[in-house]
Amino acid sequence: MTLNLAVAADLSHPPVDVTAVLDHLAQHADTTAATSIGYPGATDLDHTAVMARLGNRLWNNIGDPHDTGGVAHTRILEQAVIAWIADLLGMPTHDRWGYVTTGGTEGNLSALHTAYRRWPTARIYYSTAAHYSIPKIIDMLGAYKAVVDAGPDGEMDYEHLAAQLRRRRRWPAIVVATAGTTMTEAVDDTTRIRTILTEYDMAGHLHVDAALVGIPLALDGRLRLDDTSGIGSIAISGHKFLGTPTPCGVVLIRDSARKPSIRIAYTGTADTTVTGSRCGLAAALLWHAIATHGREGHRWRAAEARRLAGYAVDQIRATGWPAWRHQHAFTVVLPTPPEPVRTKWLLATHDRTSHIVCMPGITKGQIDALAADITAATRTPIPHPRSPIDEGTP
């Protein structure tokens, strides 16, 4: 008999069949796992050792990562995670601070809140390809927005940024660059952004939302937060490239950009984070992923995922259906295929464009099966258009 999950989980009509509800959720997740390639989450790392040893109790990293008091916590592991990622990005040891967050959105909120406290009259600039959390956060802060156009490939339009800055040059500027936009995984050029800010002598802050590919780009040397970068903060997700089984992330902020915090007497900790109480298990999971694979292991994972993304482009194009990707990207962009294909493969879709994300753990077999479904669903091949990144190529 088919389980009616809503009925089985209804707490107003006991007794509840707890085992049946949990089994149903697990079975549904197992059934759809093979075709869940539209959203980024690595599946190749085994986190069972951490979950088995630590997953059955509360680990509360309340307050600042460098506090020592409170209930059972994993702050020592959190400190190690922050140091490893900051070192990877080349962030100066004398000017760094960060913590483990609930995900990229909290990281963006923490960084932009810090910047806005320092520059309370600033206008906050972000592109039309930025993550949906950015305008939401600006509304929460009560700040002024300045929206910048993005090109067809998702990268920020720097001429439009310059025009927007020129109109508002009397106020400081907080600029949000994206390293790995949601739909196309475009990477905004922070060097060009910094050059424009310097040209107009703009005071303010440059933040990078690098939720998906902050670590892979840093491993390649393509993303740096050294003293010459001009970047004041960065947000990275942990459940994407590092594949943790709970949403989490890391935010790094230059210590010189922060204002003093207050201490909370009854917790004995500094109130430096957005949520106060924080998931110590997430810090342990991130630490475990880093400790068991190291830089070279994660560099290999990124390279293999990119090779698979290139293979996916070739296989989809071979069906007669267009596809393209940025050279560095895990993300493969394609016109939205027929509904049965889009639904089965859980393709992320915006307007008439969809994408798959070839995260570590995705296999060639899955790509071949997707290509076969596209072939079966499309009787007449459509013309192969030039991709946005090919525009201007002879």
FIVEX-799968 format. One record per residue: x, y, z of N, C-alpha, C, O, CB in turn. Coordinates in steps of 0.001 Angstrom, whole numbers, plus 500000, padded with zeros to 6 digits. Each point is the difference from the previous one (the first is absolute). Glycine has a CB too. Example, Ala and Ser with C-alpha at 12.3 -4.5 7.8 and 13.67 -1.06 7.14 Angstrom:
// residues 2
513190494310507800499110501190500000500900501200500000501036499981500665497072498846500581;501542502223498034500820501190500060499230501090500730500509501108500169500675498264497686;
END
This chain:
// residues 394
500844498802500000499156501198500000500881501251500000500983500073500738497180498680500492;501480502229497939500769501229499911499805500848501249498872500198500452500926499742497055;501298500559503048499931500826501200499583501416499635500617500626499138501151497967501963;497181501921499555499649501407499885500846500735501030499698499977501193497905499536497999;503464501145500339500973500578500917499383501071500876500304500080501190501476499423497167;497354501327501065499386501072500788499154499437501139500010500519501116499975500938496848;499286497477501733499169499377501032500872499323501048499755500133501199498403499526497130;502854499618501219500862499258500913500776500918500923500315499619501127499868498597497173;500131502996501240500801500929500790499167500970500812500558500856500687501189498939497608;496937500100501646499098500937500690500082499793501514499520498997500526498933501025497469;502158500939502693500196499879501451498730500245500795499977499756501207502353500961498453;496602499764499688498753500255500718499138498751500134498976500012500684501102502321498483;500349496581500168499224498748500071500929498837500360500354499197499137497989501682499145;502048499033502981500859498880500408499212498690499993498770500022500032502616501545501380;499312497286498547501466499918499995500578500221498605499385499641498996500489498782502934;501308502168498023500686500242498729500921498819499713500713499525500885499174502999499439;500090497011498439500874498890499607501367500589499642500295500254498832497729498338500313;502782501614501862501288500682499819500889499244499017500587500602499100499246500306503231;500266497796497837500874499207499133499577500095498537500841500132499111499582498312502798;498277501490497849499510500065498618500310501349499368500386500061498833497795498327501753;501655502692500170500283501337499458501473500131499654500347500458498911497772500508502441;502755498632499574501433500115499750500436499105498844500817500405499173499532500137503241;499111498252497529500333499089498900499562500583498662500724499904499009499057498141502547;499030502559498418499494500573498758500921501118499511500337500059498818497312499355501867;502752501462500218500880501105499613501329499469499464500494500473498977498423500999502757;501652497556498950501281499440499571499873499302498652500865500145499137499792499575503258;498261499520497426499811499289498736499795500957498838500506499772498901498516498326502361;500227502986498987499783500978498941501327500665499611500279500195498817497365500203502020;503167499948500163501290500619499715500896499037499227500689500408499065499102500995503010;500205497321498311500810499007499293499534499839498556500819499849499094499590498961503074;498281501221497618499440499806498664500378501133499058500296499766498828497815498979502190;501878502477499491500256501161499145501477500386499927500361500875499212497366499914501357;503132498583500228501407500405500060500689499921498641500789500876499649499267498338502705;499648499743496888500701499784498726499658501048498956500766500203499058499251497379501442;498844503089499648499603501003499010499970501414500594499419500909499407499240497328499425;501958501944502322500053501333500619501302500686499597500957500034500773497627499185501189;501444501328496817501240500604499512499814501478499646500868500609499375499826497148499759;498172502811501268499749501397499670500449500982501063500037501206499755498074498005498928;502234500287502505500366500869501110501331499538500582500272498800500031497291501668500476;503273500461499955501371499637500373500122499414501391499662500647500991501096501135497521;499724496996501556500302499363501269500844498774499724499505499020499443498357501834501605;503410499183499336500880498861499745499510498776500768499503500110501121502443501449498504;498205497276499752499527498755500620501102498959500118499718498839500296498025501628498790;503497499924500689501089499021499970500727499848501329500842499112500132499418501422497485;499440500309503377500706499934501275499175499240501032498780500148500063502369502023499416;499515497032501314499348499168501011500132500673501366501096500091500552499388497803498109;498398502570501875500001500705501280499481499127501145499720500508501086499959501626497664;500190496549501013499374499158501010500815499918501291499425499818501074499550498879497080;502351501435501764500820499915501210499650501120500975499902499774501206501941499166497462;497968502272500799499643501125500859498595499822500549499765500188501194501748501314497491;497552498134500441498615499855500447499875498906501056499228500140500948499983500644496807;501547498122502086499919498900500950500565500385501364499459499612501035500712498791497058;500934502371501903500657500345501262499377501205500692499945500053501229502133499010497836;497452501906500147499561501272500586498530500331499769499473500924500620502827499850499062;497030498487499438498688500411499524498849499820500962498874500377499678501972499080498156;499400499975503347498890499694500901499989500870501254499410499635501017500657498046498127;500604503496500768499972500904501139500096501440499514500303500248498834500744497992502635;498696502699499422500073501420499665501436500485500050500701499812500994496993500529499906;502740500295498000501283500707499941499672501451499669499647500324498865501674497583500392;498797502948501728499555501387499854501203500944500050500540500284501069497233499139499990;502633501053497768501118500945499931499487501424500207500124500852499120501130497606499311;498172501783502734499386501298500262501069501095500055501090499796500533497040499070500731;501536502297498176500902501139500057501115499936498970499848499394498940499628500772503452;501635500461497928501124500120499080500786498689499932500094499289501001500041503177499494;500430497204498340500784498761499880501182499919500961500476498908500309498848501035497327;501149501207502837501168499985500880499629500026501475500881500025500859500379501119497354;497427498851502093499591499846501389500261498559500453500142499095499177498096502719500548;501821497991501598500338498665500514498934499400500912500035498801500274502329501865499560;496693500141500638499021499501500954498781499394499336499940499845498780500852501861502795;498222497951499275498728499498499495499897498497500047500854499316500563499038502650497995;499043497525500838499749498562499967500944499335499012500878500653499438496709499717501177;502231498315499171500870499266499075500054500708498654498969500335499417500485497504501750;501745502379498357500171500756498761501163499432499191500768499167500482498304502896500629;501037498412497639501081499562499104500774501210499494500445500015498853498216497957500458;501502503034501528500628501247499535501439499789499527500463500697499098498077500553502491;502163497800499010501371499756499565500020499527498541500907500348499244499754499081503131;498338499780497236499898499553498606499550501158499103500466500136498869498995497515501908;499634503176499737499549501170499250501172500930499707500129500505498884497604499315502185;503115500407499921501174500841499800500907499426498918500554500743499190499312499986503200;500285497949497599500842499355498996499412500160498604500735500232499040500032498126502684;497906501517498154499333500183498705500209501420499489500349500204498837497932498068501789;501504502704500246500167501402499610501435500255499557500226500651498980497963500035502628;502774498811499143501406500224499666500360499359498658500720500594499197499825499491503253;498946498687497309500331499302498759499464500754498783500717500190499017499256497629502225;498781502606498828499403500703498860500642501373499829500254500423498872497575498346501484;502438501933500746500646501313499907501404499866499411500402500819499174498260499988502805;502088498169498437501326499763499429499897499686498512500795500487499196500017498679503029;498204500017497417499801499633498595499769501245499144500467500077498864498574497706501849;500239503184499839499688501239499287501102501047500123499901501067499395497701498458500996;503440500190500376501076500959500173499626501192500850500582501074499849500252498205497984;498204500553503057499548501107500841501036500263501083500422499061500676497155500370498871;502846501814500639501063500294500973499622499534501403498861500177500433501820501794498182;500269497437502088499728499483501341499679501115500983499298499777500986502211498305498535;499001503118500218499772501115500925498675500705499760499629500894500760502819499399499367;496824499310498811498785500730499653498927499034499505499488500134498889501880501902500536;498307497008501406498980499014499625499152499639501210500466499993501140501035499099497055;497250500612501519499070499495501000498900499267499252499702500330498852500818501558502795;498873497118498995498917499296499339499354498996500923500423499811501141500723500504496692;497816499040501651499327498967500780499208499086499076499799500309498826500066501235503158;499688497323498561499183499051499250498547500441500098499480500212501095502156497887499343;497721502037498427498640500524499895499010498887499650500380498840499838500548503391499458;497805498142500590498972499060499543500002499823498493499298499132499481499337501511502473;502146500170497327500054499911498552500406501322499382500331500954500703497925497283499365;501715501810498595500440501195499293499194501237500325500547501102500049500208497422498171;497934501308502006499168501173500275500407500661501315500114501224500064497994497720498663;502110500262502322500451500606501252501373500633499838500275501048500584498384497277500696;502206501044497928501305500590499747499890501358499329500694500944500377500247496772499442;498175502381499174499784501284499342499432501028500971500412501160499992499219497646497842;499423500768503002499398500910500973501042500506500990500064501197500281497750497603499476;502991500304500764501011500399500974500989500997499396500332501010500622499424496764500503;500711501936497661500979500878499356499402501359499658500625501031500247500516496954498833;497655502025500354499392501273499611499573500804501225500056501229499979499165497724497880;500358500378503193499676500705501238501253500674500570499948501143500453498190497207500015;502985500929499503501263500571500468500384501226499176500373501037500549500363496687500212;499168502145497921500368501114499124499072501192500188500442501149499996500466497215498359;497798501353501809499031501089500115500113500719501345499733501199500089498738497546498382;501922500528502568500252500659501295501164500986499878500003501056500631499137496905500594;501834501679497963501156500889499830499686501151499057500491501114500182501024496951500237;497658501660498565499659501012498987498480500148499953499378499534499044502711499924499585;497294501173502366498530500015500102499286500844498952498777499918499883501548499731502506;500406501159496845499368500766498924500271499377498628499663500581498968500563501487502427;500387496743498607500395499376498732498797499557499185498931499703500534503179499548500540;498096500713497619499091499338499060500589498618499719501213499854499843498012502371499097;499911496768500998500471498633499790499699499591498569498848500025499565500794499400502872;501403500196496833499916499674498580500087498484499820500835499333500612500202502898498768;498084497242499769500029498577499683499422499814498612499231500835499523500560498513502919;500580499551496906499558499798498617498685499237499949499573499385500977502811500629498274;496993500045499590498740499278499802500188498491500059499025499260500131500168502633498479;502058497636501294500276498567500102500396499583501410500293498829500240500407501201497383;499311500918503312500367499674501380498958499092500624498870499910499520502333502275500695;499183497143500858499093499093500706498817500772500575500125501168500366501804497311500183;496924500854499525498785500677500462500109500496501440499219500855500419499488497716498019;502245500907502316500154500446501386500498501443500094499766500666501008500694496972499634;500217502847498328500631501326500097498961501117500120500077500774500954501852498361497703;497103500992500425498995501057500197499192499815501277499594500984500619500272499247496919;499892498515502869499280499751501246500783500548501188499428500627500891499525497321498102;502351501814501017500852500486501087500051501521500016499965500613501067501399497296498784;498718502694498988500035501472499940498718500583500573500031501005500710501450498901497261;497395499462501722498724500433500595500032499853501516499524500880500717499268498454497183;501762499572502589500094499794501441500849501080500662499697500438501110500035497104498526;501320502883499691500885501026500541499400501395499875500460500932500660501482497627498761;497032501595499738499427501316499752500909500885499175499944501226500101498835498564502022;502055499592497063500973500749499190499433500301498619498942499499499620502944499412501629;498840501917498010499621500363498641500631499017499014501184499677500098498615502761500565;499392497094498390500472499071498978500428500745498744499468501062499678499017497174501239;502472501198498391500359500451498657500240498746499173500995499304500202500039502899500635;498065497504498238500053498757499238500805500210498725499780500960499261497993498328501682;503158499802498812500905500072498849499624498898499016499705498876500408502170502091501020;498133499343497296499689499004498973501059498892499991501154500214500371497695501563498245;500729497054500954500917498890499725499897499656498528498950500186499385500832498910502978;501314500399497066499987499590498601499272498689499806499576499379500975502562501815498695;497706498369499086499294498750499716500629498783500671499313499017500277500009501976497569;501991499073502418500662498868500645499952500072501516500515499108500674500961500740497360;497912501204502518499857500129501435501019500887500680499848500301501183499193497496498735;502010502641499366501021500844500620499534501448500072499280500477499124502504497983500027;498630502223501891499622501390500210500420500881498824501070499803499424499128499837503042;498956501336497179500301500986498963500768501136500673499416500807500724498498498585497891;503392500669501146500845500948500735499783501444499545500180500928500789501504497255499499;497939502014498471499682501362499541498748500511500713499924501169500375501123498350497368;497981499600502437498793500415500718500305500231501475499443500913500609499141497801497763;502295500470502210500426500244501378500636501375500126499699500752500928500650496788499411;500537502785498718500657501306500040498976501129499912500113501005500701501931497989498245;496962500833500192498967501037499861499186500136501280499669501112500410500213498430497130;499796499337503092499244500037501253500815500657501118499459500776500788499312497145498508;502510501774500772500867500616501003500152501496499752499997500796500938501225497035499312;498910502544498482500189501419499657498807500829500453500163501136500446501242498204497583;497399500095501859498789500725500403499921500175501513499316500902500485499519498190497502;501863500047502765499857500002501460501341500193500698500188499523501119497828498983498653;502903502177499589501355500046500517500120500817501283501060499986500625499736499758497050;498175500956502731500063500745501267499862499073501204500305500397501124498737501602497715;500499496767500934499797499060501101500999498837499897500433499654498900497110500976501201;502819498772501029500845498797499945499294498883499234498779500005499849502287500633502346;499727498410497326499465498891499205500341498669500644501157499732500324499048501646497597;498793497801502260500194498598500355499623499197498765498840500005499589500676500374502913;501445498935496905499766499269498752500040498507500284500929499500500634500084502375498000;497960497416500886499940498546500127500387499382498658499275500133499014498912500011502775;502951499188498185500399499227498826499598498553500226499959499525501135501979502044498368;497767497737499409499621498593500114501055499125499338500376500225498849497182500400501178;502912498383500705500920499012499439499230498693499871499991499165500905502070501966500117;497292498717497822499154498832499759498535500353500078499321499635500960502460498914499956;497712502172498064498603500417500031499072498780499945500387498924499544500239503254499339;498164498018501585499079498887500220499733499186498740500055498771500042498913502561501759;500747499323497089499576499266498812501152499607499086499943498937499383497922502273500760;503187499614499746501049499718499010501380499807500610500936499638499288497746501667499101;501468498930502923501285499904500691501020500996499443501195499710499943498333497874500506;499994503576499146500904501074499574500747500545501210499505499950501125498964500644496949;502725499925501680500836500566501061500272501463499682500627500322498990500438497423501479;498456503139500405500260501428499818501470500296500258500617499407500886497019501144499791;502912500361498552501420500348500046500225501039501095499718501182499799500548498317497725;500234500075503624500180500928501117501112501005499733499989501095500562499199497132500980;501770501418497609501051500964499655499412501171499226500344501153500258501359496999499693;497415501557499102499357501085499242499104500837500898499949501223499875500128497371498058;499216500738502974499132500743500920500831500931500870499646501165500184498702496936499829;502751501390500520500867500820500846500575501175499214500113501107500525500449496868500849;499799501782497366500535501081499161498982501108499807500345501181500043501107497167498789;497290501275500957498933501000499835499801500778501299499848501222499976499021497320498296;501131500762502847499843500680501290501149500979500237499790501100500511498994496891500402;502417501608498716501162500879500162499903501204499080500327501120500393501067496911500252;498154501734498125499880501091499027499077501102500506500266501182499781500140497181498378;498519501260502513499051500991500511500269500364501469499217500707500634499090498404497749;502821500386502139500416500316501368498876499690500988499671500814500864501868500978498260;497875497005500730498862499603500810500464499285501264500742499020499934497852500798497998;500965500680503211500224499287501249498952498900500125498927500087499404502066501981501691;499319496899499681499001498971500215500584498615500143501071499827500582497374501565498163;500847497610500720500282498601500304499668499140498782498989500226499336500539500164503126;501322498622497246499761499039498922499799498619500623500895499456500646500495501913497703;497413498079501441499658498679500523499860499022498846499531500370498924499303500658503062;501574497720498232499873498960498980499089498889500517500273499385501031502033501156498063;496620499215500182499129498856500263500534498840499164499775499931498792498173501549501699;502765497610500176500647498881499304499476498676500546500768499078500274501301502319499330;496617498526500549499381498855500672500409498674499381500402499084500717497684502371499867;501817498426498097500255498721499345501478499727499779500487498924500348497320501301498559;502917500735500519501349499695499498501100500788500685501094500124499451497869499349498393;500779501061503339501059500720500699501220499128500235501124500425499732497144500975501353;501527497383499415501137499111500267500654499514498707501224500078499897497669499206502231;500356500213496868500657499589498755500790501120499324501102499760499507497080498594500209;501275502865500250500731501101499375501248500352500798501033500336499421496819500542499644;502062499047502256501182500257500826501060498927499782501191500306499960497363500832501743;501024497612498156500946498916499739500749500217498692501156499596499869497368498849501405;500818502196497753500618500302498707500821501283500017500682500305499022497435498515499900;501827501938502177500668501297500048499242501096499290500539501084499778501575497709500345;496631500939499515499199500992499279499267500960500927499455501005499543500282497338498643;500242501362503102499316500846500964500915500197501197500379499041500672497341500145498561;502635502083501028500921500323501079499429501142500830499327500891499482502638498338499132;498318500725502689499599501079500897501219500612500677499933500399501163497855498476499212;503327501200498899501202500598500571499847501519500059498961500543499625502441497549499492;499631502576501350499918501447500218499798500778498704499514501130500034501941498580501954;498909499710496872499849500710498726498631499805499372499671500672499022502757499071500639;496764499345500883498736499651499346498930501065500160499140500150499133501416497485501252;499487503104500709498954500980500269498693499385500456499011500715500158502051500716498173;498904497249501887498779499310500421499913500043501518500950499646500698499112498838497268;498780501956502539499831500134501437499365498808500675500143499828501210499689502551498399;499453496775499618499310498861500608499598499006498928499953500321498813499212501138503051;500547497326498581499579498941499075499097499025500735500198499731501185501933500503497475;496875499236500631499102498977500546500106498748499140499976500073498771498440501691502146;501703497079499747500158498716499324499038498998500631499828499993501219502611500501498237;496940498670499738499136498944500524500818498752500285500997499729499330497045501200499396;501522498303502291500678498755500329499306498775499453500641498972499782500180502126502237;497872498990497753499249498835499549500051499832498486499406499065499463499105501208502505;502182500607497346500094499890498537501271499245499623499935498791499776498781503373499934;502427498494500210501215499303499580500473498985501032500495498936499629500134503078499068;499229498294502597500455499070501035498920498989500390500263499095500792501262502688500047;497273498360498621498982498956500079499563499606501392499660498837500221501263500372497712;499073501717503020499543499640501342498514499653499982499248500563499204502507500936501805;497806497578499859498590499597500003499094500945500766498870499643500335501906498043499477;499703503506500467499157501052500579500428501326499380501194500230499812498494498485502385;499355502165497480500389501297499435500907500756500967499721500076501197498124500014497506;503229500459500773500925500777500814500903500800499072499902499886498778500031498395503092;500935502516498705500910500793499198501041500663500869500084499753501203498118500624497132;502593500474501033501046500756500685499956501423499487499868500230498798501587497713501495;498656503021500624500179501387499609501355500453500521500369499705501136497121500748498888;503245500261499140501269500609500386499892501500499779499550500449498945501753497447500468;499111502876501584499903501453499955501322500574500505500565499498500972496901500450499376;503019501082499007501208500652500500499731500555501402499012500700500224501717499881497407;500152499100503292499808500435501377499971501522500095499326500561500864501805497355499935;499601502749498311500046501465500024498681500630499578499785501191500227502643498678499295;496679499347499862498697500526499582498947499882501085498903500540499861501675498862497818;499743499897503402499014499724501033500016501052501099501029500617500279499197496964499218;498622502611501117499892500862501172500008499137501262499675498814499938499027502922498733;501662498843502462500037499210501237498639499380500309498957500588499715502856500908501151;498215497326499713498774499302500371499805500066501508500922500333500745499311498133497269;498560501215502422499721499949501430500106498569500487499864499056499221498635502952500606;501746497835501472500027498672500598498684499765500726499455500900500639503068499178499603;496984498708499649498749499628500647500341499313501320500661498963500022498129500793497737;500752500835503329500427499534501323499599498557500271500818499209500471499002503127500332;498937497313498905499541498677500426500540498869499137499978498844500421497984502244500431;502529499224497931500649498971499193501514500071500117500700499037499687497372501026498740;502431501082502026501442500176500106500694500025498657501162499609499889498726499281502289;499399501573496788500552500009498644499783501349499338499146500784500415500440496758499400;501201502716499148499841501222499213498916499800498949499934498954499354502485501648501028;496734500406499453498890499916499046500471500492498636499727501136499612498576499203502243;502408498797497420500585500395498719499315499374498795500297500369498864501836499896502321;496952498793499041499404499268498881498522500351499860499400500576500908502249497551499423;497779501523498530498599500328499735499070499216500913499059500566500556501523499940497070;499668498203502536499039499150500688500301499760501481499135499499500718500492499437497107;501557501402502648500343499700501392500321498531500165501154499606499828497382502260500944;500488497315499555500199498549500021500223499507498579499280500371499073499281499398502998;502456499383497780500341499517498648500281498509500043500350499454501046500597502800498336;498900497097499485500083498543499928501455499533500040500726500119499013497132499835499671;502555499519502457501349499469500111500217498762499160501130499715499602498961501216502662;498839498319497454500124498821499143500417500409498590500790499307499359497465499499502010;501218502314498148500379500476498663501492500290499931500657499654499018497052501317500678;502829499665501345501436500277500023500805498711499971501030499922499331498534502187501937;499966496874499458500697498713500017499950499323498633500985499401499568498456500358502858;499424500333496899499873499413498666500926500686498997500638499332499186496987500071501336;502450501928499533500907500730499112501452499623500290500787499765499082497563502135500783;501991498046501410501366499635500393500338498599499482501093499775499481498731501685502583;499238497605498079500232498626499563500243499938498493500893499286499542497674499888502346;500635501575497337500168499999498537501373500537499607500635499482499081496887500822500640;502926500724500968501305500592499698501126499080500463500956499765499262498051502539500941;500878497176501022501071499199500585500235498703499251501138499538499919498316501459502267;499500498405497266500146498700499349500430500096498542500400498996499411497878500157502130;501648502040497865500357500128498580501093501034499729500782499827499065496901499500500412;502390501734501312501062500981499818499881500756498689499068499795499223502387498774502158;499514502312498393499956500830498787500043499167498729499207500218499085501905501601502184;499807497232498673500163499247498759498790499128499710499590499865498847502870500149501509;496968499397500684498812499192499787498838500815499474499284499559499101501484498946502700;499040502678498751498898500839499543500303500617498633499084500242499215500329500243503176;501849499767497323500348500488498658499680498935498956499505500315498918502316501140502054;498460497290499353499691498902499084498491499878499813499538499795498878502557498997501833;497128501330500364498546499920499910499452501081499071499121499735499179500797499312503141;500607502172497815499531501101499158500340499739498535499176500230499116501101501366502809;500940497923497822500414499736498621499150498913499356499614500118498837502705500569501765;497390498258500149499172498922499462498577500483499713499407499618498991501984498717502273;498067502496499610498645500517499782499951500881498760499030499953499243500538499957503225;501460500886497318500031500851498799500150499159498735499403500306498968501600501555502389;499794497085498732500106499117498833498638499382499670499631499883498831502778499621501754;496859500109500443498675499438499770499065501038499393499182499668499142501168498756502772;499761502830498520499162501050499423500298500179498516499082500200499204500831500947503025;501364498781497391500344500055498582499411498836499236499505500168498886502585501018501701;497962497625500009499394498815499388498496500190499832499433499611498979502356498945502040;497564502044499983498552500217499932499641500938498853499026499762499286500813499870503187;500938501427497347499752500907498880500057499229498682499116500143499155501856501786502158;500071497251498511500166499239498755498845499017499794499489499880498886503007500344501331;497088499077500830498946498994499868498650500643499705499225499476499199502034499040502367;498458502601499065498718500670499738499982500572498593499000499886499291500762500661503149;501340500069497155500061500538498631499864498895498964499435500216498928502017501646501887;499057496967499497499916498881499056498560499573499746499711499369498983502529499874501790;496862501094500135498584499681499796499320501009499067498861499792499584501089499160502695;500751502140497395499398501078499230499457501121500866499445500972499489500002497364498791;500711501532503028499505501013500944501176500877500423501060499468500328497080498989500502;501710502864499174501127500872500354500386499881501471499172499685500854500100501879497355;501992498694502062500494500050501380501324500750499995500724499992499004498120497814501611;501469502845500510501289500697500120500360500143501478499166499793500882500420501468496949;501658499093502416500478500240501352501177500969499962500711500092498999498514497614501722;500971503010500377501244500743500166501133498992500199499779498896500498498998503114500511;502422498377498601501126499071500020500265499434501395500380498837500133500600502418497957;498826499550502940500305499585501373498838499279500678500145499527501127501406502398499017;497304497983499189498736499735500700499655498523500117500372499187499154498859502992500028;500051497493501884499320498725500162498623500042499334499410498958499710501834500647502447;498258501590497607498631500214499527499921499951498487500788500646499309498759500738502705;499500497849497470499737499891498560498637500621499741499006499619500617502407498259499145;498549503085499318498796500778499721499385499518498693500713499742499030500222502260502208;497741497878498739499315499539498789498594500585499952499414500286501044501936497578498954;498098502318498792498587500374499916499164498931500708500308498811499918500076502424497881;498577499186502884499202499053500767499458498898499092499287500281499036500100501544502585;500950496926498684499523498890499169498528499716500271499413500618500888502898498401499095;497079500060499274498593499670500224499720499656501464500872499509500717498996499672496927;498899501086502778499629499883501407500334498650500634500470499979501137497740501623498371;501571497272499813500347498720500645501480499912500380500347499429501034497820499499497661;502695501635500471501436499991500299500294500946501153500720499637500929499813499813496671;498926501746502351500256500987501050499544499488501361500695500170501001499057501662497313;499073497538501714499446499529501261500770498803500545500326499958501187497443500878498093;502519498201499868500704498794500452501364500333500573500398499444501024498390499234497254;501941502235501062501373500299500393500107501184500952501104500450500306499617498632497522;498148501425502640499969501098500974500889501160499566500804500514500777498744497827501034;500287502060496919500850501054499457499595501357500559498822500358499982501512498298497927;500638502093502585499740501371500430499707500833498765500743499943499020500757499813503019;497414501022498000499522500688498795499620501432500322499374500278501023499806497550498043;501210503085500038499605501402500089499643500468498600500788499863499064500707500554502959;497295500142497844499486500349498672500039498750499128499370498996500333501423503419499889;499936497632498671500068498834499114501375499350500014500373499285499070497893501764499495;502479499207502501501350499449500128500077499085501218499461500309501062501510501741497830;499702496828500933500214499061501092501493499730500151500808500379499151496924498572500454;502611500388501493501391499572500145500078498712500795499099499649500761501660502730499122;500355496930499910500391498901500876501318500411500640500743500810499445498067497404499129;501478501223502597501243500333500689500763498704500234499568499142500770499396502908500348;502163497819498216500780498759500040500913499998501222501222500100499887498697499732497594;499457500052503683500745499983501246500748498677500165499630499000499386498683502558501634;502740498430499808500653498727500302498982498980500499499198500283500890502932500935499654;497919497609498874499032498960500315499062499707498843499467498894499907500673501791502457;499647500280496753499226499754498779500847499146499068501219500165499951497510502034500286;500644496888499019500734499048499171499692500175498512499011500626499619500970497779502298;500884501032497270499750499990498556498711499251499678499283500371499071503189499739500503;497232498840501186498771499250499769498771500866500148499049499858499231502094498111501567;498857502935500184498866500903500161499897500961498817498905500279499512501322499543502982;500912500679497055499994500910498850499505499271498752499205500547499236502704500766501770;498554497469498787499554499218498838498489499761500061499319500066498977502946498818500896;497214500840501319498558499765500145499208501272499723498938499945499381501533498261502306;500037502941498766499345501273499699499987500244498498498971500377499439501748500541502788;500420498868497118500069500208498552499028499078499270499365500413499030503039500275501191;497477498080500234499063499061499373498564500481500155499198499870499075502393498247501379;498081502434500702498644500506500214499724501225499126498886500173499505501180498953502850;500943501718497457499822501158499115499758499521498569499122500512499305502362500907502185;499297497601498080499823499451498649498589499432499827499354500231498977503110499239500914;497067499793501105498680499390499902498881501028500008498942499778499411501977498222501710;499313503131499549498941501003500132499981501023498867499050500772499874501120498923502567;500873500309496741500090501004498933500135499290498663501038499416499691500028502261501878;497902498380497670500018499312498709500737500789498945500671499419499147497186499517501441;502031502386499454500634500843498986501086500837500665499687500848500835498180499230497788;503411499704501027501064500801500602499802501483499707499581500365498901501985497693500881;498731502795501189499897501442499787501362500543499635501015499381500320497068500793501299;501966500996497700501295500557499589500908500204501201499540500277501108499359500848496949;502392498734501703500995500154501067500425501470500066500774500447499153500043497151500537;498693503166501300500367501413500070501377500183500603500526499111500669497073501481499537;502977500574499547501258500344500644499731500288501474499012500649500343501930500284497487;499924498590503021499832500256501425500408501433500307500743500600499223499676496969501315;499110503004500588500400501353500356501493500193500105500501501087499715497383499099501457;502854498766499239501435500180500150500724499917498652501199500268499922498634498771502385;499439500590496634500597499980498666499779501309499239500579500193498930499074497344501033;499515503368500577499682501229499288501281500769499680500860500184500861496896499920500289;502350500324497645501169500760499571501132499145499492500999500527499511498359501159502113;500509496975498482501036499106499483499800499801498509498886499703499569501295499135502658;500870501318496971499858499830498546499484498623499645499824499692498821502022501925500838;
END
